[in-house]
Amino acid sequence: MLMPVQQQRPRATRYGRSIRLYDPKAVKQFKQAVAEEAMLTYRHQPLSGSLAVTLVFIDRYNKACLRSKNSAGLTADTYRSLSQI
């Protein structure tokens, strides 16, 4: 399972009279890993027509936020129940 990586701003470097933009190393590696996983998982002809997609994201909560009630109203009990998913 791939852990998400924050999309950082592209970096720029001078290349002669022009500027070249590139992704930071962590972002580039994550994008390559996602592409490889997609190629290994799906080996059929491209889909055509309408497509419905359901995505489930599970994010780890910061335990420091649980010490005080935050805007989402998470408590330690809520965190424990979410961590069992």
C-alpha positions as CSV (number, residue, x, y, z in Angstrom):
1,M,0.0,0.0,0.0
2,L,1.3,3.4,-0.9
3,M,1.3,6.2,1.7
4,P,0.2,9.5,0.2
5,V,2.8,12.2,-0.4
6,Q,2.1,15.9,-0.3
7,Q,2.2,17.5,-3.7
8,Q,5.0,20.1,-3.3
9,R,5.5,23.0,-5.6
10,P,7.6,22.4,-8.6
11,R,11.2,23.5,-8.5
12,A,12.9,25.5,-11.2
13,T,16.4,25.6,-12.6
14,R,18.0,27.6,-15.3
15,Y,18.9,25.7,-18.4
16,G,20.7,28.0,-20.8
17,R,18.3,30.8,-21.6
18,S,15.2,28.9,-20.5
19,I,13.9,27.6,-17.2
20,R,13.2,23.9,-16.5
21,L,10.6,22.9,-14.0
22,Y,10.8,19.6,-12.1
23,D,9.1,17.8,-9.2
24,P,11.0,17.3,-5.9
25,K,12.4,13.8,-5.5
26,A,9.8,12.4,-3.0
27,V,6.9,13.6,-5.3
28,K,8.6,12.1,-8.4
29,Q,9.1,8.8,-6.7
30,F,5.5,8.7,-5.5
31,K,4.2,9.5,-9.0
32,Q,6.4,6.7,-10.5
33,A,5.2,4.2,-7.9
34,V,1.5,5.0,-8.6
35,A,2.1,4.7,-12.4
36,E,3.9,1.3,-11.9
37,E,1.1,0.0,-9.6
38,A,-1.5,1.1,-12.1
39,M,0.3,-0.7,-15.0
40,L,0.7,-3.9,-13.0
41,T,-2.9,-3.9,-11.7
42,Y,-4.7,-3.0,-15.0
43,R,-3.6,-4.8,-18.1
44,H,-6.7,-4.5,-20.3
45,Q,-7.8,-2.2,-23.1
46,P,-8.6,1.3,-22.0
47,L,-12.2,1.8,-20.8
48,S,-14.7,3.7,-22.9
49,G,-17.9,5.4,-22.0
50,S,-19.0,6.6,-18.5
51,L,-17.0,5.6,-15.5
52,A,-17.9,5.7,-11.8
53,V,-15.1,5.6,-9.2
54,T,-15.3,5.2,-5.5
55,L,-12.2,6.2,-3.5
56,V,-11.6,5.5,0.2
57,F,-8.9,7.5,2.0
58,I,-7.7,6.6,5.4
59,D,-5.6,9.2,7.0
60,R,-3.7,8.9,10.2
61,Y,-4.7,11.5,12.8
62,N,-2.2,13.6,14.7
63,K,-2.3,12.5,18.3
64,A,-1.4,16.0,19.4
65,C,-4.7,17.3,18.0
66,L,-6.6,14.8,20.2
67,R,-5.4,16.4,23.4
68,S,-7.8,19.3,22.9
69,K,-11.0,19.3,21.0
70,N,-10.4,20.4,17.4
71,S,-12.7,21.7,14.8
72,A,-13.8,18.2,13.8
73,G,-14.6,17.4,17.4
74,L,-12.4,14.3,17.4
75,T,-11.8,12.7,20.8
76,A,-9.5,9.9,21.8
77,D,-12.4,7.4,21.6
78,T,-13.1,8.5,18.0
79,Y,-9.4,8.2,17.2
80,R,-9.3,4.6,18.6
81,S,-12.4,3.6,16.6
82,L,-11.0,5.1,13.4
83,S,-7.6,3.4,13.9
84,Q,-9.3,0.0,13.8
85,I,-10.5,0.5,10.3
